[in-house]
Amino acid sequence: MYIGVTGFTNREQVRAVLERTPLDIRAGGPRLMVGVLMSYRTLRGMPASNPKRYPAREDVFGIFQESPDCLNLVHYNTREQRDLAHQLEDALGWAGPLCDGIQLNVVWPDPKAIQSLKLARPRVKIVLQINSGTMEACNNDAVRVASRMSEQYASLIDYVLVDHSGRRGEPLEPVHAMAYLTELMYQREFAGAAYQLGVAGGLCADNLSRLLLPIKRMMPSINIDAEGGLRTDDNLDIDKVLAYLGAAKSFFSRSDARF
């Protein structure tokens, strides 16, 4: 299980969170997912359209810290899939040896590209995001999304993250998310797959318990990620990050949760 924070742009932010995190990581609690954003644009060495969220590719290497407490992931987005396998390999190359894997914020990425990456890097962790574009491509039909996930990706990925917020910080809708999570869980069991499920969407200390309670009742060990709700003037706010992590610790430590 992981508790995610996405949008780190420098190593000082990561160190500040690791030094002050309230998570009981070493006591068997969830890992801290450290997410660093990368786009097709920044991968090509062009200036980021939003440098407050996207570091230059040359800087990604130094952001991740060597810690067994962390799951270090590049979150990569692109609309260009003609050479996706090469893009993913390049992204991990710039991320460096401390990066554990990559989250694909891509609408139905080519399964062959993921398979190529897994063959080249068997230990790399793959997170596939189910975003609004992914849902719309299947006419917002949870059954169709889950079926396609099972048929094309079940043996290739380690995590699925349901997130329709599009990094805008829009709070998740529990009923909407649960429809997809339920179908994904069913299809996962049907396919005999082992990928874990997660959810994101505007999470912060103030709303985490309210938004996640219905989901936790169904999936006590759900992975979560947060980005837009942890920012002030679009800069990552360390105080908000720590408050969110504290709220997550309290929420998932309740007696009805299990890691």
MARRO-617460 format. One line per 5 residues: number of its first residue (from 1); their letters; for each residue x, y, z of C-alpha. Coordinates in nm, 3 decimals, always signed. Example, Ala and Ser with C-alpha at 12.3 -4.5 7.8 and 13.67 -1.06 7.14 Angstrom:
% residues 2
1> AS> +1.230:-0.450:+0.780 ~ +1.367:-0.106:+0.714
***
This chain:
% residues 259
1> MYIGV> +0.000:+0.000:+0.000 ~ +0.117:+0.355:-0.067 ~ +0.018:+0.709:+0.025 ~ +0.113:+0.930:-0.266 ~ +0.225:+1.289:-0.305
6> TGFTN> +0.279:+1.406:-0.662 ~ +0.438:+1.726:-0.786 ~ +0.781:+1.736:-0.622 ~ +1.021:+1.956:-0.817 ~ +1.337:+1.947:-0.605
11> REQVR> +1.516:+1.727:-0.353 ~ +1.470:+1.972:-0.066 ~ +1.094:+1.917:-0.078 ~ +1.135:+1.541:-0.059 ~ +1.386:+1.563:+0.225
16> AVLER> +1.161:+1.797:+0.421 ~ +0.871:+1.553:+0.392 ~ +1.082:+1.249:+0.479 ~ +1.230:+1.420:+0.783 ~ +0.889:+1.522:+0.918
21> TPLDI> +0.650:+1.261:+0.784 ~ +0.397:+1.132:+1.038 ~ +0.362:+0.802:+0.852 ~ +0.479:+0.492:+1.043 ~ +0.654:+0.363:+0.735
26> RAGGP> +0.916:+0.154:+0.913 ~ +0.657:+0.006:+1.145 ~ +0.487:-0.173:+0.858 ~ +0.262:+0.110:+0.744 ~ +0.214:+0.226:+0.384
31> RLMVG> +0.505:+0.357:+0.180 ~ +0.531:+0.718:+0.073 ~ +0.491:+0.744:-0.303 ~ +0.708:+1.029:-0.429 ~ +0.570:+1.142:-0.764
36> VLMSY> +0.761:+1.361:-1.010 ~ +0.582:+1.487:-1.320 ~ +0.728:+1.457:-1.668 ~ +0.564:+1.531:-2.002 ~ +0.645:+1.469:-2.365
41> RTLRG> +0.752:+1.832:-2.378 ~ +0.993:+1.821:-2.084 ~ +1.126:+1.481:-2.193 ~ +1.232:+1.647:-2.519 ~ +1.421:+1.914:-2.326
46> MPASN> +1.173:+2.195:-2.389 ~ +1.072:+2.437:-2.112 ~ +0.778:+2.320:-1.907 ~ +0.449:+2.497:-1.963 ~ +0.410:+2.482:-1.585
51> PKRYP> +0.754:+2.479:-1.416 ~ +0.593:+2.490:-1.072 ~ +0.487:+2.130:-1.130 ~ +0.721:+2.002:-1.400 ~ +1.095:+2.006:-1.335
56> AREDV> +1.345:+2.011:-1.619 ~ +1.445:+1.663:-1.727 ~ +1.802:+1.725:-1.607 ~ +1.674:+1.790:-1.255 ~ +1.459:+1.479:-1.213
61> FGIFQ> +1.763:+1.261:-1.138 ~ +1.838:+1.451:-0.817 ~ +1.483:+1.469:-0.680 ~ +1.443:+1.106:-0.579 ~ +1.602:+1.001:-0.253
66> ESPDC> +1.746:+0.661:-0.167 ~ +1.506:+0.533:+0.093 ~ +1.328:+0.200:+0.146 ~ +1.041:+0.411:+0.281 ~ +0.965:+0.554:-0.063
71> LNLVH> +0.811:+0.435:-0.385 ~ +0.974:+0.672:-0.635 ~ +0.772:+0.718:-0.953 ~ +0.787:+0.936:-1.262 ~ +0.435:+1.036:-1.371
76> YNTRE> +0.455:+1.061:-1.747 ~ +0.195:+1.207:-1.982 ~ +0.192:+1.224:-2.360 ~ -0.050:+1.220:-2.649 ~ +0.214:+1.094:-2.888
81> QRDLA> +0.226:+0.715:-2.888 ~ +0.413:+0.636:-3.210 ~ +0.738:+0.578:-3.019 ~ +0.596:+0.528:-2.671 ~ +0.835:+0.245:-2.583
86> HQLED> +1.133:+0.474:-2.647 ~ +0.970:+0.756:-2.454 ~ +0.922:+0.539:-2.147 ~ +1.280:+0.414:-2.162 ~ +1.407:+0.771:-2.199
91> ALGWA> +1.193:+0.894:-1.910 ~ +1.332:+0.629:-1.678 ~ +1.682:+0.705:-1.801 ~ +1.649:+1.069:-1.701 ~ +1.492:+0.966:-1.369
96> GPLCD> +1.796:+0.764:-1.273 ~ +1.859:+0.449:-1.068 ~ +1.662:+0.561:-0.762 ~ +1.338:+0.568:-0.961 ~ +1.128:+0.259:-0.895
101> GIQLN> +0.889:+0.294:-1.184 ~ +0.655:+0.502:-1.393 ~ +0.292:+0.605:-1.382 ~ +0.134:+0.632:-1.724 ~ -0.105:+0.925:-1.742
106> VVWPD> -0.182:+0.822:-2.098 ~ -0.514:+0.733:-2.255 ~ -0.494:+0.359:-2.324 ~ -0.120:+0.334:-2.387 ~ +0.003:+0.076:-2.635
111> PKAIQ> +0.034:-0.252:-2.441 ~ +0.330:-0.351:-2.660 ~ +0.521:-0.047:-2.534 ~ +0.461:-0.151:-2.173 ~ +0.556:-0.510:-2.252
116> SLKLA> +0.880:-0.391:-2.413 ~ +0.962:-0.187:-2.104 ~ +0.891:-0.477:-1.869 ~ +1.112:-0.708:-2.074 ~ +1.396:-0.457:-2.060
121> RPRVK> +1.338:-0.366:-1.695 ~ +1.162:-0.656:-1.517 ~ +1.170:-0.485:-1.179 ~ +1.016:-0.158:-1.289 ~ +0.679:-0.078:-1.133
126> IVLQI> +0.401:+0.030:-1.369 ~ +0.101:+0.236:-1.261 ~ -0.174:+0.284:-1.518 ~ -0.398:+0.585:-1.459 ~ -0.767:+0.562:-1.541
131> NSGTM> -0.834:+0.928:-1.616 ~ -1.123:+1.116:-1.769 ~ -0.988:+1.059:-2.120 ~ -0.964:+0.686:-2.057 ~ -1.322:+0.682:-1.933
136> EACNN> -1.452:+0.888:-2.224 ~ -1.282:+0.657:-2.473 ~ -1.510:+0.383:-2.336 ~ -1.822:+0.603:-2.327 ~ -1.782:+0.642:-1.950
141> DAVRV> -1.878:+0.277:-1.907 ~ -1.705:+0.124:-1.605 ~ -1.762:-0.231:-1.730 ~ -1.596:-0.155:-2.064 ~ -1.303:+0.017:-1.893
146> ASRMS> -1.246:-0.274:-1.655 ~ -1.282:-0.532:-1.931 ~ -1.029:-0.359:-2.151 ~ -0.794:-0.324:-1.856 ~ -0.819:-0.694:-1.786
151> EQYAS> -0.781:-0.804:-2.146 ~ -0.488:-0.582:-2.246 ~ -0.294:-0.487:-1.935 ~ -0.357:-0.731:-1.648 ~ -0.024:-0.911:-1.683
156> LIDYV> +0.177:-0.594:-1.750 ~ +0.098:-0.354:-1.466 ~ +0.140:-0.338:-1.091 ~ -0.113:-0.068:-1.000 ~ -0.425:+0.096:-1.142
161> LVDHS> -0.514:+0.447:-1.026 ~ -0.867:+0.580:-1.082 ~ -0.840:+0.959:-1.117 ~ -1.079:+1.175:-1.318 ~ -0.954:+1.504:-1.168
166> GRRGE> -0.693:+1.570:-1.437 ~ -0.453:+1.735:-1.188 ~ -0.703:+2.018:-1.141 ~ -0.760:+1.935:-0.776 ~ -1.126:+1.850:-0.831
171> PLEPV> -1.241:+1.628:-0.543 ~ -1.321:+1.272:-0.631 ~ -1.678:+1.156:-0.633 ~ -1.688:+0.841:-0.417 ~ -1.988:+0.682:-0.592
176> HAMAY> -1.834:+0.746:-0.934 ~ -1.494:+0.611:-0.828 ~ -1.647:+0.307:-0.660 ~ -1.826:+0.210:-0.981 ~ -1.490:+0.180:-1.156
181> LTELM> -1.309:+0.026:-0.861 ~ -1.578:-0.240:-0.819 ~ -1.558:-0.344:-1.183 ~ -1.179:-0.337:-1.180 ~ -1.172:-0.553:-0.870
186> YQREF> -1.410:-0.803:-1.030 ~ -1.213:-0.818:-1.355 ~ -0.885:-0.848:-1.164 ~ -1.013:-1.155:-0.984 ~ -1.157:-1.297:-1.307
191> AGAAY> -0.821:-1.258:-1.483 ~ -0.625:-1.388:-1.185 ~ -0.419:-1.068:-1.188 ~ -0.232:-0.919:-0.893 ~ -0.231:-0.546:-0.963
196> QLGVA> -0.330:-0.318:-0.677 ~ -0.599:-0.051:-0.698 ~ -0.579:+0.314:-0.606 ~ -0.773:+0.638:-0.624 ~ -0.697:+1.009:-0.648
201> GGLCA> -0.881:+1.335:-0.690 ~ -0.835:+1.656:-0.493 ~ -0.744:+1.481:-0.169 ~ -0.617:+1.687:+0.125 ~ -0.628:+1.677:+0.504
206> DNLSR> -0.968:+1.845:+0.518 ~ -1.158:+1.608:+0.289 ~ -0.966:+1.279:+0.295 ~ -1.177:+1.104:+0.556 ~ -1.510:+1.216:+0.410
211> LLLPI> -1.424:+1.124:+0.052 ~ -1.248:+0.795:+0.120 ~ -1.467:+0.641:+0.390 ~ -1.711:+0.469:+0.150 ~ -1.419:+0.340:-0.055
216> KRMMP> -1.222:+0.217:+0.246 ~ -1.520:+0.014:+0.362 ~ -1.496:-0.178:+0.034 ~ -1.115:-0.169:+0.000 ~ -0.939:-0.113:+0.333
221> SINID> -0.594:-0.103:+0.174 ~ -0.668:+0.128:-0.118 ~ -0.368:+0.323:-0.249 ~ -0.416:+0.698:-0.268 ~ -0.242:+0.990:-0.437
226> AEGGL> -0.275:+1.366:-0.405 ~ -0.148:+1.663:-0.602 ~ -0.374:+1.963:-0.665 ~ -0.512:+1.974:-0.311 ~ -0.162:+2.007:-0.163
231> RTDDN> -0.062:+2.331:-0.332 ~ -0.065:+2.704:-0.252 ~ -0.033:+2.944:-0.546 ~ +0.035:+2.624:-0.740 ~ +0.352:+2.558:-0.540
236> LDIDK> +0.380:+2.235:-0.340 ~ +0.295:+2.332:+0.018 ~ +0.495:+2.117:+0.261 ~ +0.265:+2.201:+0.551 ~ -0.035:+2.082:+0.349
241> VLAYL> +0.157:+1.769:+0.251 ~ +0.236:+1.687:+0.614 ~ -0.122:+1.755:+0.723 ~ -0.247:+1.524:+0.446 ~ -0.005:+1.249:+0.548
246> GAAKS> -0.112:+1.288:+0.912 ~ -0.478:+1.264:+0.815 ~ -0.403:+0.956:+0.603 ~ -0.219:+0.790:+0.890 ~ -0.510:+0.851:+1.127
251> FFSRS> -0.768:+0.742:+0.872 ~ -0.604:+0.417:+0.769 ~ -0.501:+0.330:+1.125 ~ -0.860:+0.297:+1.239 ~ -0.967:-0.049:+1.346
256> DARF> -1.160:-0.115:+1.026 ~ -0.848:-0.071:+0.813 ~ -0.568:-0.315:+0.748 ~ -0.242:-0.286:+0.562
***
